[in-house]
Amino acid sequence: MAITLYSTVYCPYAWCTRAVMHEKGVAYSTVDLDPQQATQDTTQLLTSGGVVCKSIPAFVDDDVTLYESVVICEYLEERYPQPNLMGDTAVERAAVRSTLWDLNVRRTQPLAKLAAMLYYDRTTRDQECVRRQLRRWGAYLDELDEHFTANRWLALDRFSVADISAYTTVAVSRGLGANVIRGRRHLRDWLRRMDARTCVVASAPEEMPAVA
Ligand SMILES: N[C@@H](CCC(=O)N[C@@H](CS)C(=O)NCC(=O)O)C(=O)O
């Protein structure tokens, strides 16, 4: 069995899947794609290995190719159940999935807009738009800070893939101009716990400093 993950260096979704594989002790290799290539229609992005990346990350496990970090994480959980990262009961799994979908589908929209403008150079730079998207993202960070006043972890009363997904996204958002920890003491404490986790350190992009 050979797992290959196709990614761009600072993709938070790819980082999340790498961290899950580290947490579960799964061997894998990565292929970093040129982010500028990804500005083209990613459905046409063909790697030198012949894998069509409909979106990034693309996950290849022998003859299985998967897209969407949540789908990849669910697949890894089923194939490698230990340690459990998705929840032990139907209710716990629903809580983790809700958090993942809320983050990936809704909350990260401002970051996608900022990345299109500042990282991929796909849209015209507009400072007012940048400020607006950073404010929207900041509102989510405020909600996280509030959540961590009363909770140690994000979706469950223990560490789960929701913590990994939120952490990698928050960490990468700093590269798009987000001021993550100022005035957010409880969020900072959670980020510190995450900064120290082996799976996070081992899977971080090169030259990525700890967040908190
Ligand atoms: N919902 C997707 C998000 C994937 C995504 O937005 N990937 C970015 C890289 S981090 C991408 O493909 N960007 C290139 C583009 O938008 O063309 C997931 O969780 O995997």
The ligand as a Gaussian input file, in Angstrom:
#p B3LYP/6-31G(d) Opt

LIG

0 1
 N      -12.807000      21.845000       0.616000
 C      -11.508000      21.530000       0.072000
 C      -10.726000      22.814000      -0.082000
 C       -9.641000      22.655000      -1.075000
 C       -8.952000      23.973000      -1.431000
 O       -9.543000      25.058000      -1.336000
 N       -7.709000      23.855000      -1.863000
 C       -6.945000      24.999000      -2.306000
 C       -5.494000      24.853000      -1.873000
 S       -5.386000      24.982000      -0.137000
 C       -6.961000      25.026000      -3.809000
 O       -7.211000      24.038000      -4.452000
 N       -6.649000      26.177000      -4.383000
 C       -6.467000      26.315000      -5.777000
 C       -7.656000      26.897000      -6.457000
 O       -8.565000      27.393000      -5.772000
 O       -7.654000      26.833000      -7.682000
 C      -10.787000      20.533000       1.007000
 O      -11.122000      20.516000       2.204000
 O       -9.941000      19.763000       0.544000

